[in-house]
Amino acid sequence: MQRIINFILSYRNAFLYGFLMVISLALTVRSHSYHQSKFFNSSKWLTGNVYGLAASVSSYFQLREENDRLTQENQRLRNLLFNAGDSEGEPMDTTKIDYEVFRANLIKNSFASPRNYLTIDKGRNQGVTQDMGVITTEGILGIVENVSSNFSTVQSVLNTKSSINAKIKHTNYFGSLRWEGEDYRVAQLIDIPRLVPLVVGDTIVTGAMSSIFPENIPIGVIKKYDLNASRSFYNIDVELFNDMANIKNVYLIKNRNREEIKALETTTINE
């Protein structure tokens, strides 16, 4: 306490000067309308900036919560979208849900090797099973390959072993989406016959022949194409919608009917 008193006594002239200056400024502002308007405008500007800074700081610390809310909403909307069928404007029949959508976070990503894999923070305990489709808000990402209790590995579309049924949007012409191991931004679509009219910029989406992905999930656009004369099929480069080097939130898709479809197909083949 004595130190505080000594400090005040040491700088008493400065404190007195500051006190008198504040009083003089207050009297000047009160006696002149021009000074009043300038003072209030300045105080509003200062207050606005302080409030803006406080709001920015508060928003920054709420980003994680907001991100979780948005991913939950995306999960709900994708459940509705993948199970909408041909009915428009009608509520979803919960007894006829073909696809379930799960949220997950990417914790490891690779895109520079011939066989790229990703790791996500959801596993068997969260309902993840092998061969579930994995997508982002932009398009397809890959297929679940191995599952542990709380984590899963995903075979990326940037994997030379990957083969995904894909088609040209608004047509029934389909082929296989593969990756030649060169550019992480570009995959290849093969087995599209030469009679199909192609245009650079056409959208490529998932086809209806897959039991993993729903139809019409975005993949990318045609970047260039040429004709394989020996087979009469196009070689098509597809520029992916996903930035495969910058991914965080993902969604897993479970086809409830997949096991039944696989069992039926196996029985048919073995007859």
Summary of the structure (lengths in Angstrom):
residues: 271
radius of gyration: 30.7
end to end distance: 97.1
largest distance: 104.9
contacts: 733
relative contact order: 0.12
helix: 36%
strand: 31%
